[in-house]
């Protein structure tokens, strides 16, 4: 997954220290020196998070399965959303509007920005 990032740099959410699902998972997964590193990372101001530090956090996310965990979680929620949509609108007339609304779920899952 690391190869997803080089052309556009580290994700802005990570630089800003937003508590994303991936970061929350990582906090629960790391131990020892890695846990201390992540804790110190979270204590830094966004402008103090340099690219090397962000790359290390990303590497830890890959090693500990945090990115995969978040992707699996998102797929599960998307599947539940589609099931709920299909049940809620089973009696609705098909058309462009309903296809558009139903298509928002996979679009949000697949977007990369």
C-alpha positions in Angstrom: 0.0 0.0 0.0 2.9 2.3 0.5 3.2 2.6 -3.2 -0.1 4.4 -3.2 1.4 7.5 -1.6 4.7 8.6 -3.3 3.4 10.7 -6.1 1.2 12.9 -3.9 3.1 12.6 -0.6 1.8 11.4 2.7 -1.9 11.6 3.4 -3.0 15.0 4.7 -5.1 13.4 7.5 -1.9 11.7 8.8 0.1 14.9 8.7 -2.8 16.7 10.6 -2.9 13.8 13.1 -6.6 13.2 12.5 -7.7 10.1 14.5 -8.7 8.0 11.5 -9.6 4.3 11.8 -6.2 3.4 10.6 -4.4 5.5 13.2 -6.7 4.2 16.0 -6.0 0.6 14.9 -2.3 1.3 14.9 -2.3 2.8 18.4 -3.9 -0.5 19.6 -1.5 -2.7 17.7 1.9 -1.3 18.4 4.0 -2.1 21.5 7.3 -1.0 23.0 9.4 1.4 21.1 6.9 1.6 18.3 4.1 2.5 20.7 6.3 5.3 22.2 7.1 6.5 18.7 3.4 6.7 17.7 2.5 8.4 21.0 5.2 11.0 20.4 4.0 11.4 16.8 0.5 12.2 18.1 1.9 14.8 20.4 3.6 16.7 17.6 2.1 19.8 16.0 1.2 19.2 12.3 4.0 21.4 11.1 6.5 19.3 13.1 5.5 16.1 11.4 8.2 15.7 8.7 8.0 13.3 5.8 10.4 10.8 7.4 8.2 10.6 10.5 5.1 10.2 8.3 6.7 7.5 6.3 7.5 5.6 9.5 3.9 5.8 10.7 2.8 4.6 7.3 5.2 1.7 7.4 3.9 0.8 10.9 0.4 0.9 9.5 1.3 -1.6 6.8 3.3 -3.9 9.1 0.5 -4.0 11.7 -2.3 -4.3 9.1 -4.0 -1.0 10.0 -4.6 0.0 6.3 -6.0 -3.4 5.5 -8.2 -3.3 8.7 -9.7 0.0 7.6 -10.3 -1.1 4.1 -12.0 -4.3 5.3 -14.1 -2.3 7.7 -15.1 0.1 4.9 -16.1 -2.8 2.6 -18.3 -4.2 5.4 -20.0 -0.9 6.0 -20.5 -0.4 2.3 -22.1 -3.9 1.9 -24.4 -3.2 4.8 -25.3 0.2 3.3 -26.2 -1.5 -0.1 -28.2 -4.2 1.6 -30.1 -1.5 3.6 -30.7 0.6 0.4 -32.0 -2.4 -1.5 -34.4 -3.3 1.3 -35.6 0.3 1.8 -36.1 1.0 -1.8 -37.2 -2.4 -3.0 -40.6 -1.0 -4.0 -39.3 2.1 -5.7 -39.5 2.6 -9.4 -36.1 2.0 -11.0 -34.5 5.0 -12.8 -31.5 7.3 -13.2 -32.0 8.9 -9.8 -32.1 5.7 -7.8 -29.2 4.2 -9.7 -27.2 7.4 -9.0 -28.0 7.3 -5.2 -27.2 3.6 -5.0 -23.9 4.2 -6.9 -22.7 6.7 -4.3 -21.8 3.8 -1.9 -19.2 2.1 -4.2 -18.0 5.6 -5.4 -17.2 6.6 -1.8 -15.5 3.3 -1.2 -13.3 3.5 -4.3 -12.3 7.2 -4.1 -8.7 7.9 -3.3 -8.7 11.7 -2.4 
